[in-house]
Amino acid sequence: MGLFRLRWHRSKYLLLLFLPALVYYVLFKYVPMFGILISFKDYNPFQGVWQSEWVGLKHYALFFNSPDSFKLIKNTILLGVYKLVFSFPAPVILALLLNEVRVGMVKKLAQTISYLPHFISNVVVVSMMFLFLSPTGGIVNQVIEWLGYASVNFMQDENYFRSLYIISEIWQHVGWDTIIYLAALSAIDPQLYEASTVDGANRWHQLLHVTLPGIAPAIVTLLILNVGHVLDIGFEKVLLMQNPSIYSTADVLSTYVFRTGIQAMNYSYGTAIDLFTSVINLMFIFTANWISRKTSGTSLW
């Protein structure tokens, strides 16, 4: 008991600072997990969770037997993998480029400009895309017509959806995600660069043997977290960008859950699909963490 009091006395202020985060996660992350029971029942809002009929894996079987299930899973995985492959390296590259800028004012200006799109809402970003890509006056199509080609209705063509989504994600978030890597770069001991210069290393050698190893833990940690969100595609932007003519590539699990679970009020079916997505994401993050621990010695736990 005395040891507990001693530890409490030493750490009480840190624990008090931690308390709001603990309350947030308990109220908004763990308590709502009770709702997964709905996926195993024919949930009726008027009867409540306990009084609704238990049907086991009925809704999971309905989804996997649905003709849309394969298309939805494929679209979600492809979009998630493309986002991981193209969006994840972008802030690393930008941070490395900014780290090479020696003029302080130019560096701060570039950082500020790259951060600003993060604060623009998805509604505005998608509206800008419709405006710039409009086939009847958008600046992109004006350039295409000026070059002698026919205008393209990008937002109505299923072949362009994934590319437009990834490009908009990179533009919107690359600057904000760069902050973490810039912080990691600032923690690298400057003496390592001085020693490498004495040994005859040029900028390229310093990048490969000092800079990248210095930020490797941050890169691996964020990579693992991003792998855990491969199926967790940003619902809002996809919903704003999609329309029935591009459902073949733009319809993902989250938007399908919205249509079937919320709009059609089939709560049990929507919850089953969402729980399936969460379980797969959990498997991804455990697998990525295990591979990272075995190969590089860096992991989340």
C-alpha positions in Angstrom: 0.0 0.0 0.0 2.9 2.3 0.8 4.5 1.6 -2.6 1.2 2.5 -4.3 0.9 5.8 -2.4 4.5 6.6 -3.3 3.9 5.9 -7.0 0.6 7.9 -6.9 2.4 10.8 -5.3 5.1 10.8 -7.9 2.7 10.4 -10.9 -0.5 12.0 -9.8 -0.2 15.0 -12.1 0.7 12.8 -15.1 -2.3 10.6 -14.4 -4.5 13.7 -14.1 -3.3 14.8 -17.5 -4.0 11.3 -18.9 -7.5 11.2 -17.4 -9.4 13.2 -20.1 -7.9 10.8 -22.8 -9.0 7.8 -20.7 -12.5 9.1 -20.3 -12.7 9.9 -24.1 -11.7 6.4 -25.1 -13.9 4.7 -22.5 -17.0 6.7 -23.5 -16.5 6.9 -27.3 -14.5 3.8 -28.1 -15.1 1.0 -25.6 -18.6 1.6 -24.5 -20.0 1.7 -28.1 -18.4 -1.8 -28.7 -21.5 -3.1 -26.9 -23.3 -2.4 -30.2 -21.6 -5.3 -32.0 -24.3 -7.5 -30.5 -26.7 -5.9 -33.1 -24.9 -7.7 -35.9 -25.9 -11.1 -34.4 -29.6 -10.1 -34.0 -32.5 -8.9 -36.1 -32.3 -5.6 -34.4 -35.6 -3.6 -33.9 -35.2 -0.1 -32.4 -38.5 -0.4 -30.7 -37.7 -3.7 -29.0 -34.1 -2.8 -28.0 -31.0 -4.9 -28.2 -31.9 -7.5 -25.6 -35.4 -8.1 -26.9 -34.4 -8.4 -30.5 -34.3 -11.9 -32.0 -30.9 -13.7 -32.0 -30.0 -14.8 -35.5 -26.3 -15.6 -35.1 -24.3 -15.3 -38.3 -27.3 -14.7 -40.6 -26.3 -11.2 -41.7 -22.7 -12.2 -42.3 -23.9 -15.0 -44.5 -26.2 -12.6 -46.4 -23.3 -10.3 -47.1 -20.9 -12.9 -48.3 -23.6 -14.5 -50.5 -24.5 -11.1 -51.9 -23.4 -10.5 -55.5 -22.0 -7.1 -54.5 -19.7 -8.5 -51.7 -16.7 -9.3 -53.9 -16.9 -6.0 -55.8 -17.1 -4.0 -52.5 -14.2 -5.9 -50.9 -12.1 -5.5 -54.1 -12.9 -1.8 -54.4 -12.1 -1.2 -50.7 -8.8 -3.1 -50.8 -7.6 -1.6 -54.0 -8.3 2.0 -52.8 -6.7 1.3 -49.5 -3.6 -0.3 -51.0 -3.3 2.5 -53.6 -3.6 5.1 -50.8 -0.9 3.2 -48.8 1.5 2.9 -51.8 1.2 6.4 -53.1 0.0 8.6 -50.1 2.2 7.1 -47.4 5.7 7.9 -49.0 4.6 11.4 -50.0 5.0 13.1 -46.6 8.4 11.3 -46.1 9.7 12.7 -49.4 8.3 16.2 -48.7 10.0 16.2 -45.2 13.3 15.1 -46.7 13.1 17.9 -49.3 12.1 20.5 -46.7 15.0 19.3 -44.5 17.4 20.2 -47.3 16.2 23.8 -47.6 18.7 26.0 -45.9 16.9 29.4 -46.2 14.7 29.6 -43.1 12.0 31.9 -44.6 11.6 29.8 -47.7 11.4 26.6 -45.6 8.7 28.1 -43.3 6.7 29.4 -46.3 6.8 26.0 -48.0 5.7 24.3 -44.8 2.8 26.7 -44.3 1.6 26.4 -47.9 1.7 22.6 -47.6 -0.2 22.6 -44.3 -3.1 24.8 -45.4 -5.1 22.2 -47.5 -5.4 20.0 -44.4 -7.8 22.5 -42.9 -10.1 22.6 -45.9 -13.2 20.4 -45.4 -13.8 17.5 -47.7 -17.0 19.2 -49.0 -14.9 22.1 -50.2 -12.2 19.9 -51.7 -14.7 17.8 -53.6 -16.5 20.9 -54.8 -13.2 22.2 -56.1 -12.6 19.0 -58.0 -16.1 19.2 -59.6 -15.3 22.8 -60.5 -11.8 22.3 -61.9 -12.7 19.0 -63.7 -16.0 20.2 -65.2 -16.4 19.1 -68.8 -18.2 22.4 -69.7 -15.8 25.0 -68.3 -13.3 23.4 -65.9 -9.8 24.7 -66.2 -8.4 21.2 -66.7 -10.7 20.5 -69.7 -10.0 24.0 -71.1 -6.3 23.0 -71.2 -7.2 19.6 -72.8 -9.3 21.3 -75.5 -6.5 23.9 -76.1 -4.2 21.0 -76.8 -6.6 19.7 -79.4 -8.3 16.9 -77.5 -11.9 16.3 -76.5 -13.0 17.2 -73.0 -13.3 14.4 -70.4 -16.0 14.1 -67.8 -13.6 12.9 -65.1 -16.1 12.8 -62.2 -18.5 10.6 -64.2 -15.9 8.2 -65.5 -15.3 5.1 -63.3 -11.7 4.8 -64.6 -10.6 8.1 -63.0 -12.2 7.7 -59.6 -9.3 6.0 -57.8 -6.6 8.3 -59.3 -8.6 11.5 -58.4 -9.2 10.2 -54.9 -5.5 9.4 -54.2 -4.3 12.7 -55.8 -6.8 14.7 -53.7 -5.7 12.9 -50.5 -2.1 13.6 -51.1 -2.7 17.2 -51.9 -4.9 17.6 -48.8 -2.9 15.8 -46.2 0.8 15.6 -47.3 1.8 18.8 -45.5 0.1 17.9 -42.2 1.6 14.4 -42.2 5.0 15.8 -42.8 5.1 17.4 -39.3 5.8 14.1 -37.6 8.8 13.4 -39.9 10.2 16.9 -39.6 10.0 16.4 -35.8 11.9 13.1 -36.2 14.5 14.8 -38.4 15.1 17.5 -35.8 15.9 14.9 -33.3 18.9 13.5 -35.3 22.2 14.4 -33.7 23.9 17.0 -36.0 27.3 15.5 -35.0 26.4 12.5 -37.1 26.3 14.7 -40.2 29.6 16.3 -39.2 31.2 12.9 -38.8 29.9 11.7 -42.1 31.2 14.8 -43.8 34.7 14.2 -42.3 34.5 10.6 -43.7 33.8 12.0 -47.2 30.1 11.4 -47.4 28.1 13.7 -49.7 24.4 14.7 -49.3 23.2 11.5 -50.9 25.3 9.3 -48.6 24.1 11.3 -45.6 20.5 10.8 -46.7 20.9 7.0 -47.0 23.1 6.4 -44.0 22.1 9.1 -41.5 18.8 10.7 -42.3 16.7 7.7 -43.2 17.9 5.4 -40.4 17.3 8.4 -38.0 13.6 8.6 -38.9 13.1 4.9 -39.6 11.3 4.2 -36.2 8.7 7.0 -37.1 8.3 5.6 -40.6 7.8 2.0 -39.4 5.3 3.1 -36.6 3.2 5.1 -39.0 3.4 2.4 -41.7 2.0 -0.2 -39.2 -0.8 2.2 -38.2 -1.6 2.9 -41.9 -1.7 -0.8 -42.7 -4.3 -1.2 -40.0 -6.5 1.3 -41.9 -6.3 -0.3 -45.3 -10.0 -1.1 -45.3 -10.9 2.0 -43.3 -11.3 4.3 -46.3 -12.4 7.9 -45.7 -16.2 7.6 -45.9 -17.0 11.3 -46.4 -14.9 12.1 -49.4 -15.8 8.8 -51.2 -19.5 9.5 -50.6 -19.2 13.0 -51.9 -17.3 11.9 -55.0 -19.4 8.9 -56.0 -22.5 8.7 -58.0 -24.4 5.6 -59.5 -22.5 5.8 -62.7 -19.2 5.0 -61.0 -20.4 2.5 -58.4 -18.4 -0.2 -60.1 -15.1 1.3 -58.7 -16.3 4.0 -56.2 -18.6 1.9 -54.0 -16.7 0.7 -50.9 -17.7 -1.0 -47.7 -18.2 2.2 -45.7 -20.5 3.8 -48.3 -22.4 0.5 -48.7 -22.8 0.3 -44.9 -24.2 3.8 -45.0 -26.8 3.0 -47.7 -27.9 -0.3 -46.3 -27.5 0.3 -42.6 -28.5 3.9 -42.2 -30.6 4.9 -45.2 -32.3 1.5 -45.5 -32.4 1.2 -41.7 -31.1 -2.4 -41.9 -29.0 -1.8 -38.8 -28.0 -5.4 -38.1 -26.7 -6.0 -41.7 -24.7 -2.7 -41.7 -23.2 -3.5 -38.3 -22.1 -7.0 -39.5 -20.3 -5.5 -42.5 -18.7 -2.9 -40.3 -17.5 -5.4 -37.7 -16.1 -7.6 -40.5 -14.1 -4.6 -41.7 -12.8 -3.9 -38.2 -11.7 -7.5 -37.7 -9.8 -7.5 -41.0 -8.1 -4.2 -40.1 -7.1 -5.7 -36.7 -5.6 -8.7 -38.5 -3.7 -6.4 -40.8 -2.2 -4.3 -38.0 -1.1 -7.4 -36.0 0.5 -8.9 -39.1 2.3 -5.7 -40.0 3.5 -5.3 -36.5 4.8 -8.9 -36.4 6.6 -8.6 -39.7 8.2 -5.3 -38.6 9.4 -6.8 -35.3 10.9 -9.8 -37.0 12.6 -7.9 -39.8 13.6 -4.5 -38.3 13.2 -4.9 -34.6 10.8 -1.9 -34.5 7.2 -2.4 -33.6 4.3 -0.9 -31.7 4.5 -3.5 -28.9 
